[in-house]
């Protein structure tokens, strides 16, 4: 179905939630967040109505949609079973619903023009989110010690992954891309978040591996990666020189574990305490293990970690903690909320899609590096890889905007993989060499020697043919 406003719907689908924010207090009005979601959902349904359809079946599409629906629909069953607060359940499930909507919109055989519009809108949406989050964080909180928790965009690693593909895989070095990537490095240093640094390194390694389908390419990619790594290190050193307090914060974060009795960083202890309580709750009964405790269910820190936080938090404040938002660990929270039946399907299909598409990209890049849609597949793979990268220190499906963006990334991976796989199957069928068979001829009857005039039918043979006596 053609629509001359499709480009408008694409931008309206991706841009509004780029300005989504987390309120400083839970008592403030959430009207602004609601108004940001409405145009996104409306534009998403319009895009679903006008999107082209696949003519061929795809095993990957079937597996992914089954895993996503199992998580979304199963959450309603667990909610009815557990009876959690409906408001908390809906607020936690909204990013998952946006993830599903983003997947459904992107998982279509869009034309080249529409794919370019989707990717351009994705890039600008993440850039806008990066700038808005930085400005909003400094505007609401003044000190660097507190603002570092609010200056990192929820799609920070998705943007870095897209830029790393441009540098390492596509070998394009535009001034705008370099400037944005350096800005992400500075924000990463100001945030003093070790998990972000580790995730950036892992994405850098994945981009290097995608760009090198053979040993010869691997050597070239390794040299190019070393040069890029040195430039990043130089940018980090320059940022540390401009902000001396940042290096002090990093020193405190690295050596903070020596100041505790357990010898472990306090942030790491709180994350472990949160996961331990979620695991204890979900394994408390067979029903909880199968169906989970439900999205929006309350959890706290496990008491077994209270001695490790001695001097960091009082016992009264420790036991007063009650959380219902999506946990900081994506994998454990999925098991906690949905159990074995309804929780782990989504993580499994994301890992399955990522692994299968990465190996297919390497093989197709080795055989046909100029294959159509291969760059789209590479960029969407890098963005999807940001999901497990974010899960090192957080939940990628906790914020609304990240749920939408990574759903679009998953849809682009699945749709592009299906299109390229179909193209390769068609080309393979055209180049199949059929075995040559010699033409068969009917055997010529051999008549016995002697007088042939008396044999039936011989007299009717036309003149000049063998078998007729010539006068």
C-alpha positions in Angstrom: 0.0 0.0 0.0 1.5 3.3 -1.1 1.4 6.4 1.0 3.1 9.7 0.3 3.4 10.4 4.0 5.3 7.3 4.9 8.5 9.3 5.5 6.6 11.5 7.9 5.3 8.5 9.8 8.8 7.0 10.1 10.2 10.2 11.7 7.1 10.6 13.9 7.5 7.0 15.0 11.1 7.3 16.1 11.8 10.9 17.1 9.3 11.8 19.9 10.6 9.3 22.5 14.1 10.6 21.9 13.1 13.4 24.3 11.8 11.0 26.9 13.2 11.6 30.4 13.1 10.2 33.9 11.4 12.5 36.4 13.5 13.6 39.3 10.7 12.6 41.7 8.0 9.9 41.3 5.4 12.3 42.6 5.6 14.6 39.5 3.2 14.4 36.7 3.8 11.8 33.9 1.6 13.6 31.4 4.6 14.6 29.3 5.8 11.0 29.0 2.3 9.9 28.0 2.1 12.6 25.3 5.5 11.4 23.9 4.2 7.8 23.6 1.0 8.6 21.8 2.4 9.8 18.5 4.9 6.9 18.5 2.2 4.3 18.9 -0.1 6.0 16.4 2.6 6.3 13.7 3.6 2.7 14.4 0.2 1.4 13.6 0.0 3.5 10.5 3.3 2.0 9.3 2.0 -1.5 10.0 -1.0 -0.8 7.7 1.1 0.4 4.8 4.2 -1.9 5.2 4.9 -4.3 2.3 4.6 -8.0 3.0 7.0 -10.9 2.6 6.0 -13.5 0.0 8.3 -16.2 1.3 8.4 -17.9 4.7 11.3 -17.5 7.0 12.3 -19.8 9.9 14.0 -16.9 11.8 10.9 -14.7 11.6 8.8 -17.5 12.9 11.1 -18.3 15.8 11.5 -14.6 16.8 7.8 -13.7 16.7 6.9 -16.8 18.7 9.5 -15.9 21.4 8.3 -12.3 21.6 4.6 -13.2 21.8 5.3 -15.9 24.4 6.9 -13.2 26.6 4.2 -10.5 26.0 1.1 -12.8 26.2 2.6 -14.9 29.0 3.1 -11.8 31.1 -0.7 -11.3 31.2 -1.1 -14.8 32.4 1.4 -14.3 35.2 -0.2 -11.0 36.1 -3.6 -12.7 36.5 -2.0 -15.4 38.6 0.0 -13.1 40.9 -2.2 -10.0 41.0 0.5 -7.4 41.1 -0.3 -3.7 41.0 -1.8 -3.0 37.6 -0.2 0.4 37.3 3.3 -1.0 38.0 2.7 -3.9 35.6 1.6 -1.6 32.7 4.6 0.8 33.3 7.1 -2.1 33.2 5.4 -3.7 30.2 5.3 -0.6 28.1 9.0 -0.8 26.9 8.4 -4.5 26.0 5.3 -3.5 24.0 7.2 -0.8 22.3 9.9 -3.3 21.5 7.3 -5.6 19.9 5.9 -2.6 17.9 9.3 -1.6 16.7 10.0 -5.1 15.6 6.7 -5.5 13.7 7.2 -2.2 11.9 10.8 -2.9 10.9 10.4 -6.6 10.0 9.1 -5.9 6.5 10.7 -5.8 3.0 10.8 -2.0 2.9 12.2 -0.4 -0.3 15.6 1.0 -0.5 14.3 4.6 0.0 12.3 3.6 3.1 15.2 1.7 4.6 17.4 4.7 4.2 14.7 6.9 5.9 14.4 4.4 8.8 18.2 4.3 9.3 18.5 8.1 9.1 15.7 8.6 11.6 17.3 6.0 13.9 20.6 7.8 13.8 19.2 11.3 14.4 16.9 10.0 17.1 19.8 8.5 19.1 21.9 11.7 18.5 19.0 13.8 19.8 18.6 11.6 22.8 22.3 11.8 23.5 22.2 15.6 23.5 18.9 16.0 25.3 19.9 13.6 28.1 23.2 15.5 28.6 21.5 18.9 28.8 18.6 17.7 30.9 21.0 16.0 33.4 23.1 19.1 33.9 20.0 21.3 34.0 18.3 19.3 36.8 21.4 18.3 38.9 24.3 20.6 39.3 27.2 18.6 40.8 29.2 16.2 38.7 29.1 13.6 41.4 25.3 13.3 41.1 24.8 14.2 37.5 26.9 11.3 36.2 23.9 9.0 36.8 21.7 11.1 34.5 23.9 12.1 31.5 24.0 8.8 29.7 21.4 8.2 27.0 19.4 5.0 27.2 20.5 4.3 23.6 24.1 5.4 24.2 25.6 2.0 23.2 23.3 1.6 20.3 24.7 4.9 18.9 28.3 3.9 19.6 27.6 0.5 17.8 26.3 2.3 14.7 29.3 4.6 14.6 31.8 1.8 15.1 30.3 0.0 12.1 31.0 3.2 10.1 34.6 3.4 11.2 35.6 -0.3 11.3 33.4 -2.1 8.9 32.4 0.5 6.3 35.7 2.4 6.6 33.9 5.8 6.4 35.3 8.6 8.4 32.9 11.6 8.2 33.6 14.7 10.4 30.1 14.5 11.9 30.5 10.8 12.8 33.9 11.4 14.4 32.6 14.4 16.4 29.6 12.4 17.7 31.8 9.4 18.7 34.3 11.6 20.5 31.3 13.2 22.4 30.2 9.7 23.5 33.7 9.0 24.8 33.7 12.2 26.8 30.3 11.4 28.2 31.4 7.9 29.0 34.4 9.3 31.0 32.2 11.8 32.8 29.7 9.1 33.8 32.5 7.1 35.5 30.7 3.8 34.5 32.9 0.8 34.1 30.2 -1.3 32.5 29.9 1.2 29.6 33.6 1.1 29.0 33.6 -2.7 28.9 30.6 -2.7 26.6 32.3 -0.3 24.2 35.3 -2.5 24.0 33.2 -5.6 23.3 31.3 -3.7 20.5 34.7 -2.6 19.1 35.8 -6.3 19.0 32.6 -7.4 17.3 32.9 -4.7 14.6 36.5 -5.8 14.0 35.4 -9.4 13.6 32.5 -8.5 11.3 34.9 -6.6 9.0 37.4 -9.5 8.7 35.8 -12.6 7.1 39.2 -14.1 6.4 42.7 -14.2 8.0 44.0 -11.6 5.5 41.2 -9.2 6.3 41.7 -9.9 10.0 45.3 -8.6 9.9 44.2 -5.4 8.1 41.3 -4.9 10.5 43.5 -5.5 13.5 45.9 -2.8 12.3 43.0 -0.4 11.6 41.5 -1.2 15.0 44.8 -0.4 16.8 44.9 3.0 15.1 41.3 3.8 16.1 42.0 2.5 19.6 44.9 4.9 19.9 42.8 7.8 18.8 40.2 6.9 21.4 42.8 6.6 24.1 44.2 10.0 23.1 40.7 11.5 23.3 40.2 9.9 26.7 43.5 11.3 27.9 42.6 14.8 26.7 39.2 14.6 28.4 40.9 13.5 31.7 43.3 16.5 31.4 40.4 18.9 30.9 38.4 17.4 33.8 40.9 16.5 36.6 38.0 15.5 38.9 37.0 12.8 36.4 40.3 10.9 36.8 39.8 11.1 40.6 36.4 9.6 40.3 37.7 6.8 38.1 40.5 6.1 40.6 37.9 5.9 43.4 35.7 3.6 41.3 38.5 1.3 40.4 40.0 1.1 43.9 36.7 1.4 45.8 36.6 -2.3 46.5 39.6 -2.0 48.8 37.7 0.3 51.1 35.0 -2.3 51.9 35.2 -5.2 54.3 34.2 -7.7 51.5 36.8 -6.3 49.1 34.1 -5.8 46.5 32.8 -2.5 44.9 29.6 -1.3 46.7 27.8 -0.9 43.3 28.7 -4.5 42.5 27.4 -5.6 45.9 24.0 -3.9 45.4 23.6 -5.5 42.0 24.4 -8.9 43.4 22.0 -8.3 46.3 19.2 -7.4 43.9 19.8 -10.4 41.7 20.0 -12.7 44.7 16.6 -11.6 46.0 15.0 -12.0 42.6 16.5 -15.5 42.3 15.4 -16.5 45.8 11.8 -15.3 45.1 11.5 -17.1 41.7 12.9 -20.4 43.0 10.8 -20.3 46.2 8.1 -22.6 44.5 7.6 -24.6 41.4 4.8 -22.3 40.2 7.0 -19.3 40.6 9.9 -21.0 38.7 7.6 -21.9 35.8 5.4 -18.8 35.5 7.5 -16.2 37.4 6.6 -13.5 39.9 5.2 -11.1 37.2 6.4 -7.8 35.7 6.2 -5.0 38.3 6.5 -7.4 41.2 8.3 -6.0 44.3 11.8 -7.0 45.1 14.6 -5.7 47.4 18.2 -6.4 48.4 19.0 -9.9 49.7 19.8 -9.7 53.5 22.8 -11.9 53.0 24.7 -9.0 51.5 24.0 -6.6 54.3 27.4 -7.3 56.1 29.2 -6.5 52.9 27.7 -3.0 52.9 28.7 -2.2 56.4 29.5 1.5 56.6 27.9 2.2 53.2 24.2 1.9 54.1 22.3 1.6 57.4 20.3 -1.5 58.2 17.1 0.6 58.3 17.6 2.0 54.8 18.7 -1.4 53.5 15.5 -3.2 54.6 13.3 -0.2 53.5 14.2 -0.8 49.8 11.3 -1.9 47.7 11.6 -1.8 44.0 9.1 -2.7 41.2 10.8 -1.4 38.0 12.7 -3.7 35.6 15.8 -4.9 37.4 19.4 -3.9 36.6 20.2 -7.4 35.2 18.2 -8.2 32.0 18.7 -12.0 32.2 17.9 -12.5 35.9 14.9 -10.2 35.8 13.4 -12.0 32.8 13.5 -15.2 34.8 12.2 -13.5 37.9 9.3 -11.8 36.0 8.3 -14.5 33.5 9.8 -17.7 34.8 11.0 -20.5 32.6 7.9 -20.6 30.5 7.4 -16.9 29.7 10.6 -15.1 30.7 13.6 -16.6 29.0 12.1 -16.8 25.5 12.9 -13.2 24.6 16.6 -13.3 25.7 17.0 -16.6 23.8 15.6 -15.3 20.5 17.8 -12.2 20.7 20.9 -14.3 21.2 19.8 -16.8 18.6 19.2 -14.0 16.0 22.5 -12.3 16.9 24.6 -15.4 16.5 23.0 -16.6 13.3 23.1 -13.3 11.6 26.7 -12.6 12.6 28.0 -15.8 11.1 25.8 -15.3 8.0 27.2 -11.8 7.6 30.8 -13.0 7.7 30.1 -15.7 5.2 28.2 -13.5 2.8 30.8 -10.7 3.1 33.5 -13.2 2.2 31.7 -14.5 -0.8 30.0 -11.3 -2.1 31.2 -8.2 -0.4 29.0 -5.9 -2.6 25.8 -7.8 -1.9 22.7 -5.7 -1.7 21.4 -5.0 1.8 24.6 -6.4 3.4 25.5 -2.9 4.9 22.0 -2.6 6.4 22.4 -6.1 8.0 25.8 -5.1 9.4 24.5 -1.9 11.0 21.5 -3.5 12.5 23.6 -6.4 13.9 25.8 -3.9 15.7 22.8 -2.1 17.1 21.2 -5.4 18.3 24.5 -6.4 19.9 24.1 -3.4 22.1 21.3 -5.2 23.9 23.6 -7.8 25.6 26.2 -5.1 26.0 23.9 -2.9 28.0 22.8 -5.8 30.1 26.3 -5.9 31.7 25.2 -3.0 33.9 21.5 -2.4 33.2 18.3 -3.5 31.6 18.0 -2.4 27.9 14.2 -2.9 28.1 13.7 -0.7 31.2 13.4 2.7 29.4 10.8 3.3 26.8 13.0 4.7 24.0 15.6 2.0 24.2 12.8 -0.6 23.9 11.5 1.0 20.7 15.0 1.4 19.1 16.2 -2.1 19.9 13.0 -3.5 18.6 13.5 -1.8 15.3 17.1 -3.1 15.3 15.8 -6.7 15.8 13.3 -6.2 13.0 15.9 -4.9 10.6 18.2 -7.8 11.3 15.4 -10.5 10.8 14.0 -8.8 7.7 17.3 -8.1 6.0 18.6 -11.6 6.8 15.5 -13.1 5.2 15.9 -11.0 2.0 19.6 -11.8 1.6 19.1 -15.5 2.3 16.4 -15.6 -0.4 18.6 -13.8 -2.8 21.5 -16.3 -2.2 19.1 -19.3 -2.6 17.9 -17.9 -6.0 21.5 -17.3 -7.2 22.5 -20.8 -6.1 19.6 -22.3 -8.0 20.6 -20.4 -11.2 24.1 -21.7 -11.1 23.2 -25.4 -10.6 24.9 -27.4 -13.4 22.5 -30.0 -14.7 24.0 -33.3 -15.9 24.2 -33.6 -19.8 22.3 -36.5 -21.3 22.8 -37.7 -24.8 19.6 -37.6 -26.9 17.9 -41.0 -27.2 16.8 -42.4 -30.6 14.2 -45.0 -31.4 15.9 -48.2 -32.5 15.7 -49.1 -36.2 14.1 -52.4 -36.8 16.5 -55.0 -38.3 14.7 -57.1 -40.9 15.9 -60.6 -41.7 17.9 -61.2 -44.9 16.0 -62.6 -47.9 13.0 -61.7 -50.0 11.2 -58.7 -48.5 8.4 -58.4 -51.0 6.2 -60.9 -49.2 6.4 -59.2 -45.8 3.3 -57.3 -44.8 3.5 -53.5 -45.1 6.7 -53.5 -47.1 5.0 -52.8 -50.3 3.5 -49.6 -48.9 6.9 -48.1 -48.1 7.7 -44.9 -50.2 10.2 -45.2 -53.0 13.8 -44.8 -52.2 13.6 -45.9 -48.6 15.5 -49.0 -47.4 13.5 -52.2 -47.5 11.9 -51.7 -50.9 13.3 -53.4 -53.9 14.1 -50.9 -56.6 13.4 -51.7 -60.3 
